Amino acid sequence: MSDQKILKLFKNGQRDKAFQELYKLYPRIEKLILSKGGTKADANDVFQEMLIILNRNLEKTDFNLTASFYTYLYSVSRFVWKDQQKQFSKQELHDLKSEEVSIFHSVLEEQKYQFAEKAFRELGERCQQLLQRFYLKKMSFKDIAEVMQFKSEKIAKNQKYKCLQKAKDIYKTNYNTVQS
């Protein structure tokens, strides 16, 4: 199936069919990861992460696929693998072509999403509930205070602030641990 047809499937909400087509490229990506010293499990992990990055990029209105899906997926997979192995030299980063810079930024952005998700999962259940009620359900502090049995709106607001600070601290700790 052509790249344009796959792109059309994505745009028409037929993601399952589009991903089925992209999975046909998996053996080539697996071969790349194996040639770089990875295992089949590594290749599977890289492929899954690459699909998440592609999916997030396709949801952006300004995303434009300037190469074939294979070329794009190959580049993303290569960056994901190198990032996992922390094998980027300063010269390699400096020599990136403009489309590769975009791909590299997508990989870094996905890594930040993963750290944020991990920080959220490490919060206590009460903090998770409070943040979900505020950000996802768009509940007022008055309603949150009532549902979560806080004495006032002000206490609910203070708890939200404390929960966010705790999430930021966890995020920074996890991020700095990986960067070291």
N, C-alpha and C positions, 0 to 999 in steps of 0.2 A: 504494500500500500504506500502511496506517495506521502511525502511530508505534509503537503497541503491538505490531503484527505484526513490525516491524523489531526492536524491543527483544527480542521473543520469539526471533527468529532468532539474535540475539547470545547470549542466555542458553542456547539449545539447541546452541551451538557451530557454527552455520551462518553464520559471519562473512562468507564469500564472497557469499552471497545478500544479506545485510544491507548489505554495502558496495556491491553492485550497485544496490540501491535508493537508497542515499545518493548515489551518483554521478549519479543523475538530478537532484540539486540543484546539481550543479556549474555549469551555465550561470548560475544566479542568483548564485552566489558569484563567478564570473568577472565578471559585470556589476558587482558591488560593487567589486571590485579595480580594474577598468578605470575606474570612475567616480571612484576615488580617485587616479588617475594611474599605476596599475600597468599592466603588460603582460600578455599571455596567459600568458607563462612565469611571471611573478610570481603570477598567479592559480593556476596549477597548483601552484607551490611552497607557497603559502598553504593550498590545499585539502589537499595531502598532509600538511602539518604539522598541520592541524586534525584530520584523520582519525587521526593518531597520538595526539593529545591525547585525542580521543574514545575511542579504543581503550584507552588507559591508564586513563581515568576509568571506563570500563565494567568494567574488571577490579577496581576497588575495590568492596568490599562496601557501603560507605556512600554510593555514588554514586546520586543520585536525579534523573532527568530531570524537571525541573519545567516545561519548555516543550516546544514541538514540536521535532522534530529540526531543522527548517529554522531556527527562531529560535535554537536553541542553536548550530548550525553558523555561522549568520550572525554571531552575537556573537563566537564564537571566532575566526572569520576576520577580523573587524574588529580584534580585539585583536592577532592575529598580525601583520596588516598594519601597524597603528600601531606595534607594537613593533619591527618591522623598519625602519620609517622613523624611529623615535625621536621620535614626534610627540605624546607624551602631555604635556599641560599638568598642572600640579599641581591646577588647578581641576577638570579632567576626572576625575582620579583620585579626588579628594575627593567628586565627585558620583555615583560609581558606585552602582548599586543592589546589594542583597545578592547576587542571583544573578550579577550582572556581576563582583562581587568574586571569587566562586568561579571564574568563567571566567578572569579575569585571573590568578589564582594558578595555574591549570592551565597557562596559557601560560608563565608564569615558571618553573614546575616543569619543563616540557618543555625550556625553554632550558637549564636546569641539567643535565638528562640529556644534551643535545647537547654541552655543554662537557665533561662527564665522559667521554663516548664519544670525543671528540676528543683529550682528554688521554691516554686509554688507548691510542689508535692512535699517538700520538706517542712513547710509551715504546718502548724497545728490545724486540726480540723476546724476549729472555731474561726481562726483567721481566714482559712479558705472560704468558709461559708460567708463571712462578712464581706470579703473582697468580691466574691461572686455575686452577692446580693447588690452590692454597690455598682460594680462595673458591668456585669452581664444583665442583671435584672433591672438595673437603673432605679433601684429603690431609694427613697429619701432616707436621710438619717433618722427621721422621726419613725418611719416604718421599720427600719432596721432595729432601732432601739426597742420597739414594741415586740417584734418577732424574736429577737435574741435576748430579750429581757434585760436590757441595759436600763439604768435609772433615768437617763436623759439622752437627748440627741447629741449633746456635747460629749458625753462619754462614748457614744458610738463613733463619733467623728475622731476622737482621740485614739480609740482602739484601731480604727482604720489606718491612721497615721503610724501607729506602732507596728501594725502588721506589715505595712509597706516598707517600713524601715528594716524590719526583720528580714523580709524577702530580699531587699537590696543587699543587706549584709551577707546573706547566704549566697546570693548571686556573685558578689565580689569575691567571697572566699573560694567558691568553686572555680570561678574564672581565673583567679590568681594562682590557684593550685595547679591548674592545667597549663598555664602559661610558663610556670617555673620549670 
